[in-house]
Amino acid sequence: MSVRHSGTTAGSGIIVEPSQSPDIEHNDAGHPADTIQRSPRSRRNALFVILAVIVVIAAVWWFAGREPTKGGGSSGRGRPATTVGVAKVTRADVPLTLSAIGTVQPVVAATVRAQIAGVLQSIRFTEGQAVTKGQLLAQVDPRPSQQALLQAQGTLAKDQALLNSARVDLVRYQTLLGQDSIARQQVDTQAALVKQYAGTLAADRAAVNAAALNVGYTRVIAPVSGRAGLRQADVGNYVTPGDATGIVIITVDSPIDVSFAIPQSDLAKVQMAARAGGGLAATALDQNGQTVIAQGRFLTLDNVVDTTTGTVKGKARFDNGAGTLFPNQFVNVRLLIGMANQAIVVPVSAVRHGPNGDFVFTLVQGNVARLVKVTSGASDGARTVVTAGLNGNETVITDGADKIDDGSKVVLAGAQHGAGAHGGKGRGGGGKRAHGTAP
């Protein structure tokens, strides 16, 4: 529109006339056309509005298609149910065992050392050989000891002659004293000399025995029967009784002991079972706790509690005739301390652990998982005793429990499903899920 002034009009003096702008297209009637060019900001605002509407519609469609489950379960009409494995709760006699980590210890581990200093002349054993008590293992140079023995024997012979001479003189002096031909003081002095020589002779005999013993010590013999280890000294080495490593270590490996430690809280159980008579059966297993290595009996407990660890040391003895237990080997020890008769048991994988204690998921009607708090007891590695929470006729979930909650619907492993088992025609499509049935 344009406004202009006219001086010819006497009334208002203003005449309003339509005017066409050169920048706007008009139609035949003189009005602007509908094809108006919009600014980029207007187009962006319109796009944002459209996207927001799409998001709201998608959210409404998603939540409208969900099927709420009883108890807040995560499986709904728009989501597939979790596939789980199940097992029946049973009753069985379960051995009550106490497990610990043990170390194999030989009954005797003797470090054989030379008992006299000298040069090692020969080695008379083979590494790893089974030796018997008294067997010659090594020979130390005996010549210095033999010379010392000869010297002691010479001293003994000299002092023996002096004693014999003193005794003859004493007899002569006593005869003269009886004839009143000698003073009594001289007789008493001779008697004292005889006793002095007798004492010297006793010391000489001891020296001879010590020298003979040293000669015997040059022969290094086995103190016990067992298995010889690796050689710790070689021929030509100068060996002494103070050597830390010695010449060889002999271990007695049949029978053999296993040392272990149990918590002081289990001390009363072990003592009670041990007093019941018959001894406690002990089983040695490998480091993985899967393979049985040997069977034996519980031997004894230590007489004090280790205050630093709160444990008590114990020992079990094994025959080890086959040599399956090796000294210083780490093993798992299992003590049989009793038997739970007709106890309620479930697979170990069925018991879950949470901040409020142990629990299991049971399968109820409609293939719904139900959380049940339980009190777990002893376990034999495959089964766990449940002392409270179950009555013995339930079905528990063993696999897939990590993905479910209390009240979640589940599908049994191996069950046949139709197309609806995965959501029917899609999310919110109204399809019904097919569920298996409890065994």
C-alpha positions in Angstrom: 0.0 0.0 0.0 1.2 3.6 -0.7 -0.1 6.9 0.7 0.0 10.1 -1.1 -1.4 13.6 -0.6 -3.7 15.4 -3.0 -4.6 19.0 -2.9 -7.7 18.6 -5.1 -9.8 16.9 -2.5 -11.5 19.4 -0.3 -12.6 16.9 2.4 -9.9 14.8 3.9 -7.1 15.9 1.7 -5.7 12.3 1.8 -6.3 9.7 -0.9 -5.4 6.1 -0.2 -4.6 4.1 -3.4 -3.4 0.5 -3.8 0.2 0.2 -4.9 2.2 -2.9 -6.0 5.6 -3.5 -4.5 8.1 -4.6 -7.1 9.5 -7.4 -4.8 6.2 -9.3 -4.3 4.3 -11.3 -6.9 0.6 -10.6 -7.2 -2.2 -12.6 -8.7 -4.8 -11.4 -11.0 -6.9 -9.9 -8.2 -3.9 -7.8 -7.1 -3.2 -10.0 -3.9 0.2 -11.5 -3.0 0.9 -15.0 -4.1 1.0 -18.0 -1.6 4.5 -19.0 -2.6 6.3 -16.9 0.0 10.1 -17.7 0.5 10.7 -18.5 4.2 13.9 -17.8 6.1 16.4 -20.7 7.1 15.6 -20.2 10.8 11.9 -20.9 10.2 12.7 -24.1 8.4 14.9 -25.3 11.3 12.2 -24.6 13.8 9.7 -26.6 11.8 12.2 -29.6 11.6 12.7 -29.6 15.4 9.0 -29.6 16.0 8.5 -32.6 13.7 11.3 -34.6 15.4 9.9 -33.9 18.8 6.5 -35.1 17.7 8.1 -38.4 16.4 10.0 -39.0 19.6 6.8 -38.5 21.7 4.9 -40.9 19.5 7.6 -43.5 19.7 7.7 -43.2 23.5 4.0 -43.6 23.8 4.1 -46.6 21.5 6.9 -48.3 23.5 5.3 -47.9 26.9 1.9 -48.7 25.7 3.2 -52.0 24.2 5.0 -53.2 27.4 3.2 -55.8 29.5 3.9 -55.2 33.2 4.9 -58.4 35.1 3.9 -59.2 38.6 6.5 -58.2 41.1 8.4 -55.8 38.8 9.8 -58.5 36.4 11.8 -57.3 33.5 10.1 -59.5 30.8 7.2 -57.9 29.1 5.0 -58.3 26.1 7.4 -56.4 23.9 10.6 -58.2 25.2 11.6 -61.9 24.9 11.5 -63.9 28.1 14.9 -65.2 29.5 15.7 -68.8 28.8 16.8 -70.6 32.0 17.8 -74.1 33.2 16.0 -75.7 36.1 16.4 -78.6 38.5 14.2 -80.3 41.1 15.0 -80.0 44.7 15.9 -83.4 46.2 16.7 -85.1 49.4 19.9 -87.0 49.8 22.6 -88.1 52.3 25.4 -85.5 52.0 28.8 -85.9 53.6 29.8 -83.0 55.8 33.3 -82.1 54.9 35.8 -79.4 55.9 38.2 -78.2 53.2 41.6 -76.7 53.6 44.8 -76.1 51.7 47.7 -78.3 52.8 51.4 -78.9 52.2 52.8 -82.4 51.9 55.5 -83.0 54.6 57.7 -86.1 54.8 57.6 -87.9 58.2 61.4 -87.6 58.3 63.6 -85.2 56.2 67.2 -85.8 57.3 70.0 -83.6 56.0 73.0 -85.8 55.9 76.2 -83.9 56.9 79.8 -85.0 57.5 80.4 -85.4 61.2 84.1 -84.7 60.9 85.9 -82.2 58.7 87.9 -83.5 55.8 88.1 -83.9 52.0 85.3 -85.9 50.4 86.9 -88.9 48.8 83.9 -90.7 47.2 80.1 -90.6 46.7 78.5 -94.0 47.1 74.8 -93.2 46.2 72.8 -92.2 43.1 70.5 -89.2 43.2 66.9 -90.2 43.7 68.0 -93.7 44.9 66.0 -95.5 47.6 68.5 -96.0 50.4 68.3 -98.1 53.6 69.4 -97.2 57.1 73.1 -97.7 57.6 74.0 -97.7 53.9 77.3 -96.0 53.0 76.6 -92.8 51.2 80.1 -91.1 51.1 83.6 -91.4 52.3 85.7 -88.7 53.9 89.5 -89.0 53.9 90.1 -91.2 57.0 93.9 -90.8 57.3 94.1 -87.9 59.7 91.6 -89.6 62.0 93.5 -92.9 61.8 96.7 -91.2 62.8 95.0 -89.6 65.8 93.8 -93.0 66.8 97.3 -94.4 66.7 98.6 -91.6 68.8 95.9 -92.1 71.4 96.5 -95.8 71.6 100.3 -95.1 72.1 99.6 -92.8 75.0 97.3 -95.4 76.5 100.0 -98.1 76.3 102.6 -95.8 78.0 100.2 -94.9 80.9 99.2 -98.5 81.3 102.9 -99.5 81.8 103.3 -96.7 84.4 100.2 -97.9 86.3 101.5 -101.5 86.3 104.9 -100.4 87.7 103.2 -98.2 90.4 101.1 -101.1 91.5 104.1 -103.5 91.8 105.9 -100.9 93.9 102.8 -100.4 96.1 102.8 -104.2 96.9 106.5 -104.1 97.8 106.1 -101.1 100.0 103.2 -102.8 101.8 105.3 -105.9 102.5 108.1 -103.7 103.9 105.6 -101.8 106.1 104.5 -105.1 107.6 108.1 -105.8 108.5 108.4 -102.4 110.0 111.1 -101.6 107.5 109.5 -98.6 105.9 107.6 -95.5 106.9 103.8 -95.6 106.4 104.0 -92.2 104.7 105.9 -93.7 101.8 103.3 -96.4 101.4 100.5 -93.9 101.3 102.3 -91.8 98.7 102.7 -94.9 96.5 99.0 -95.7 96.8 98.1 -92.2 95.7 100.4 -92.5 92.7 98.7 -95.7 91.7 95.3 -94.0 91.7 96.7 -91.1 89.7 97.9 -93.4 87.0 94.6 -95.2 87.0 92.8 -91.9 86.3 95.2 -91.1 83.5 94.7 -94.5 82.0 90.9 -93.9 82.0 91.3 -90.6 80.1 93.6 -92.4 77.6 91.0 -95.0 77.0 88.4 -92.2 76.3 90.8 -90.6 73.9 91.3 -93.8 72.1 87.5 -94.3 71.8 87.0 -90.7 70.5 89.7 -91.2 67.9 88.1 -94.5 66.8 84.7 -92.8 66.6 86.2 -90.1 64.4 87.6 -92.8 62.1 84.0 -94.2 61.9 82.7 -90.7 61.1 84.7 -90.6 58.0 82.1 -93.1 56.6 78.9 -91.1 56.0 76.0 -93.5 56.4 72.2 -93.1 55.9 70.5 -92.3 59.2 67.1 -93.5 57.9 65.6 -95.5 55.1 64.1 -93.3 52.4 64.7 -91.6 49.1 67.9 -89.6 48.5 67.7 -86.2 46.9 70.1 -84.3 44.7 73.8 -84.3 45.7 74.9 -81.2 47.5 78.6 -81.8 47.5 81.1 -83.3 45.1 84.2 -85.4 45.4 87.2 -83.3 46.4 85.1 -80.8 48.4 86.2 -80.0 52.0 83.2 -80.8 54.1 82.6 -79.9 57.7 79.8 -80.6 60.3 78.7 -77.0 59.9 77.8 -77.1 56.3 74.3 -75.7 55.8 73.3 -77.8 52.8 75.1 -81.0 53.8 75.8 -83.8 51.4 72.3 -85.0 50.6 68.8 -84.9 52.0 66.9 -88.1 52.6 63.1 -88.0 52.9 60.8 -90.7 54.2 57.8 -90.5 51.8 55.8 -93.6 52.9 53.9 -92.9 55.0 53.7 -89.2 54.5 51.9 -86.3 56.2 49.9 -83.4 55.0 49.9 -80.3 57.1 47.0 -77.8 56.9 45.3 -75.1 58.9 41.6 -74.8 59.8 39.8 -71.7 61.2 39.4 -71.7 65.0 35.6 -71.5 64.5 35.7 -75.1 63.1 37.9 -76.4 65.9 35.0 -77.7 68.0 33.5 -79.6 65.0 36.8 -81.4 64.3 37.3 -82.3 68.0 33.8 -83.6 68.4 34.1 -85.7 65.2 37.5 -87.0 66.3 36.2 -88.0 69.8 33.4 -89.9 68.1 35.9 -92.7 67.4 37.0 -94.5 64.2 39.1 -91.6 63.1 38.3 -89.0 60.5 38.7 -89.9 56.8 41.0 -87.5 55.0 41.2 -87.0 51.2 44.0 -85.3 49.4 43.1 -83.7 46.0 45.1 -81.9 43.4 45.4 -78.1 43.3 42.3 -77.8 41.2 40.3 -79.7 43.8 39.0 -82.1 41.2 41.2 -85.2 41.2 41.6 -87.4 44.3 45.3 -88.1 44.9 45.3 -90.2 48.1 43.1 -91.4 50.9 44.3 -91.2 54.5 43.2 -90.5 58.1 43.3 -87.4 60.3 46.2 -87.5 62.6 46.2 -84.7 65.1 45.8 -80.9 65.8 48.3 -78.5 67.2 48.1 -77.5 70.8 47.8 -73.7 70.2 45.9 -71.3 68.0 48.0 -69.1 65.8 47.0 -65.6 67.0 48.2 -64.0 63.8 45.8 -65.9 61.5 43.2 -67.3 63.9 43.8 -70.8 62.6 44.9 -74.1 64.1 47.4 -76.4 62.4 46.6 -80.0 61.8 48.0 -83.1 60.2 46.7 -86.0 58.2 48.7 -89.1 57.4 48.6 -91.0 54.1 50.1 -94.4 53.2 51.5 -93.1 49.9 52.6 -96.5 48.7 52.2 -95.4 45.1 54.2 -92.2 45.7 51.4 -89.9 44.5 52.2 -87.4 47.2 55.4 -85.5 46.8 57.2 -83.6 49.7 56.4 -79.9 49.8 53.5 -80.4 47.2 50.5 -78.1 47.6 47.2 -80.1 47.8 43.6 -79.6 48.9 42.6 -81.5 52.0 39.0 -82.6 52.7 38.1 -84.0 56.2 34.9 -85.9 56.6 33.4 -84.7 59.9 29.9 -86.1 59.6 26.9 -86.9 57.5 23.7 -84.9 56.8 21.0 -87.6 56.4 18.1 -86.9 53.9 19.0 -83.2 53.7 17.3 -80.9 51.2 19.9 -80.3 48.4 20.1 -78.1 45.3 22.7 -77.7 42.7 25.5 -75.3 43.7 24.7 -73.1 40.7 21.2 -72.5 42.1 22.3 -70.7 45.2 22.8 -67.0 44.8 24.5 -64.6 47.2 23.3 -61.1 47.9 23.7 -58.3 50.5 20.8 -59.7 52.5 22.0 -63.3 52.4 21.6 -66.4 50.2 18.6 -66.9 48.0 17.4 -69.1 45.1 14.9 -68.5 42.3 12.0 -71.1 42.2 9.8 -71.7 39.3 6.1 -71.2 40.1 3.0 -71.7 38.0 3.0 -69.7 34.7 6.8 -70.0 34.4 7.4 -67.1 36.8 10.6 -66.9 38.8 10.1 -66.3 42.5 12.9 -65.2 44.8 13.2 -67.3 48.0 15.6 -66.5 50.8 17.4 -69.7 52.0 20.0 -70.7 54.5 22.8 -72.8 52.9 24.8 -75.4 54.7 27.5 -77.8 53.7 28.5 -78.5 50.1 30.2 -81.4 48.3 31.3 -79.3 45.3 28.2 -80.2 43.2 25.4 -79.9 45.7 24.6 -77.5 48.5 22.5 -78.4 51.5 19.7 -75.9 52.2 18.8 -75.9 55.9 16.0 -73.4 55.7 13.7 -71.8 53.1 12.7 -74.8 51.0 10.4 -77.7 51.7 11.9 -80.2 49.2 9.3 -80.2 46.3 10.3 -77.0 44.5 11.9 -76.5 41.1 14.9 -74.1 41.2 16.5 -72.1 38.4 20.1 -73.1 37.9 21.1 -71.3 34.7 20.3 -67.8 33.5 19.4 -66.4 37.0 21.7 -63.4 36.5 19.2 -62.0 33.9 16.0 -62.3 35.9 14.3 -60.6 38.9 11.6 -61.7 41.3 8.5 -62.1 39.2 10.2 -62.4 35.9 8.7 -64.7 33.3 11.1 -67.2 31.9 11.3 -69.9 29.2 12.8 -73.3 29.9 15.8 -74.4 28.0 14.9 -76.9 25.3 11.2 -75.8 25.2 9.6 -75.4 21.8 8.4 -71.8 21.0 6.3 -70.4 18.2 6.7 -67.1 16.5 5.0 -65.3 19.4 7.7 -66.4 21.7 9.8 -63.6 20.4 7.2 -60.9 20.6 4.6 -62.0 18.1 4.2 -59.4 15.3 6.5 -56.9 16.9 6.6 -54.6 19.8 3.1 -53.8 21.0 1.7 -55.9 18.1 -0.5 -57.8 20.4 1.2 -61.1 19.9 1.1 -63.5 22.9 4.3 -65.2 24.2 4.4 -69.0 24.4 6.0 -70.3 27.5 7.1 -73.8 28.5 5.9 -75.6 31.5 7.7 -76.6 34.7 8.9 -80.1 34.7 
